[in-house]
Amino acid sequence: MNKKPLSISEKVKTLRENLGYSQEYMADMLKVSQQTYSLIEKKPEKSNLLRIQKIATILDVKISFLLNEEDAFNLYSFHQKGGSTASYIQNNTHQELNEEIVNQLKEEIKYLRKIIDNKINLS
């Protein structure tokens, strides 16, 4: 019996709900409105990688887990006194995705260094 892989949106929503996080909480963490977060959650593939990385960090998963629709996704919820905890199993991470993220971060560092150099030169 083959199950349809979960989309990025389904993974984000499922993880968020199992962690007990509201859309308002996620919005606050991302520094956006709840309405904006709702749109991001519905269509995360339209967000940039850095925003998806922030969502992954908040949900305590690797970005490759969210982006890879072929990952096995088994979510276990444990209800405890005072809250609930979610844990997951993930498979099939991709080196290319990691390299893409590293390259984007290198570009951002280069850009920020340029801004700093310009500020120093103006002093």
N, C-alpha and C positions, 0 to 999 in steps of 0.2 A: 504494500500500500504506500504509494508515493504522495507525500504531502507537498503542497505548493509552498515554496520558500517564502518566508516573511519578507515584506518590503522594508525599506529603511524606516518608513513612517510607522509601520506596525511594530517594529522592534523598539523604536523610541517610545511610542505610546505604552506598550506593554511593560517595558522596563520602568518607565516613569511611574505608572500606576502601581506596579508591584513594590516599588520603593516608597510609595506613599507620597510622592511629590505631586503637587498641583501644577497646573499650567502657570499659575501666578508665581509660584516658587521658581519654576524654570525661567520664566520671563525676568524675574528679579536677578537671577544668577547671570543671565545673558545681557542684562541691562537693556531690555526691550519691553514694550507693552505686552499685556496678556494677549491682545488681539494679534499682534505681530508674531508672538510665539506660536499661537494657534495655527497661523498660516505656515510657519516654519515646520511645525510638526506634521501638518497635512502634506506638505510638499518639500521635505528636507533636501531633496536632490537639486532644488533651485537655489539652495544656500551655497555660500563659498565653503571651501574645505576648512578654513579656520573656525567658522561658526559650528560646523559639524564636529570638529575636534573638541570645541568647548562643550558641546552637548554630550559627547562621548565621555569627557572628563567628569562632568557632573553626574552622569549615570554610572561612572566607574567601569567603563568598558573601553576596549581599543576601538579606534576609529575604523580599522579594517573590519571589525565585527559588524559595525553598522552598515558599511558600504558593500560588503560582500553578501549578496542575496543567496549564495549557495551555502553559506555557513550553516552548520547544524545549530539549532537554537532550542535548547531545553531550559526552560525557566522553572525554578522551584521556589515557591514562596513558603516562608516559615513565619508563622504568626507567633509573636512572643508578647509577653506582658510589656506594655509600653510602646508597642510598635510592631512593624513587620520588617523582615529582611528578605531580599531576593538574591539568589545566586544563579549563575548561568554557566553553561558549558559552551565554549566556542571552538571552532575548528577552521582550517583553511585560510590562514592569513596570507597576504600577498606582499612580497618584497617590493614590487613596483609601486604599490600604494605608499609604502613607507618611504621610498626614495622620492616620490612626488612631494610628500609632506616635507621632507628634509629640504628639498630644493626650494619649496615655497618659503620655508622659514629662513633659509640662507638669503633669499632675495629680500625678505622683510628686514633682516639684520643689516644687509647692505644699504637698504633705503634709510633705515633709522640712523646708521652711522653717518650717512651723507647729511642728514638733518642736523645731527650733533656737530659735525665738522663745520657746517654753515653757521650754526649758532656760535661756536667758538671763534670763528673768523670774524664775526660781527662785533665781538666784544673788544 
